[in-house]
Structures are given as C-alpha cells and as structure tokens.
Amino acid sequence: MEKILEQTLLYDFYGELLTEHQKRVYEDVVLNDYSLSEIADELGISRQGVHDMVKRCSRLLNGYEEKLHLVEKFVSLKEKVGEIRKIAKTRESDPDMEEIEKISARILEEL
C-alpha cells in the first residue's frame, strides 16, 4: 500500500486516539503537507520537536493497527466487495446479479 494512503487510513481509523496537539501536528505534516519549519514556527517549537512528534504519532498509529487490524480488515473487505461487484457485472443478464452489483456498489460507497 502506498505510504501516504496507509498513513491517511491509519489516521482515519485511529486519529481520535491521539491528543489534540498530536492530531494538529500530524495532520499538518502528513495530510496538509506543511513543512516542519512552518509548523515549528507556528507552534513555537523546534523542527526536531515537530519531527519527533510525527514519528511518535506514526508509531502510535501503527501500534494500534498491529493490535486491532482495522485498516487491514477494511482494505481486505473493500477488495472482496470489489471482486463481487466485478463478477456481478460480467453476468448482468441475470437479474439477481444486477441486484448483487447494486448492493456491492452501495457497500463500497459506505466504506
């Protein structure tokens, strides 16, 4: 999985477990692509402090994933529903398959 996508998914699933300060710094660096200098200047801390905070947050988020596997399950489920949808599309002449395709499309939207 691409690193940015992985970091985003980890944050989506476990970000609420970080403190407000951690969330702000992590979002600014990882999601908003601000430089360490920009954030350090804004918060009145060193670039190294920002770097350390991001590393700490990454370790925490990865630790939660190692224990709970929510991102892994989400990605696997999304792939399986995609496969179901693909099979259903190849058999569109069958009315049941058309319904399966619609249901799988709704599931993918909700994920």
Secondary structure as GFF3:
##gff-version 3
##sequence-region A 1 111
A	DSSP	alpha_helix	3	14	.	.	.	ID=ss1
A	DSSP	three_ten_helix	15	17	.	.	.	ID=ss2
A	DSSP	alpha_helix	20	26	.	.	.	ID=ss3
A	DSSP	pi_helix	27	31	.	.	.	ID=ss4
A	DSSP	alpha_helix	36	43	.	.	.	ID=ss5
A	DSSP	alpha_helix	47	68	.	.	.	ID=ss6
A	DSSP	alpha_helix	70	90	.	.	.	ID=ss7
A	DSSP	alpha_helix	95	110	.	.	.	ID=ss8
###
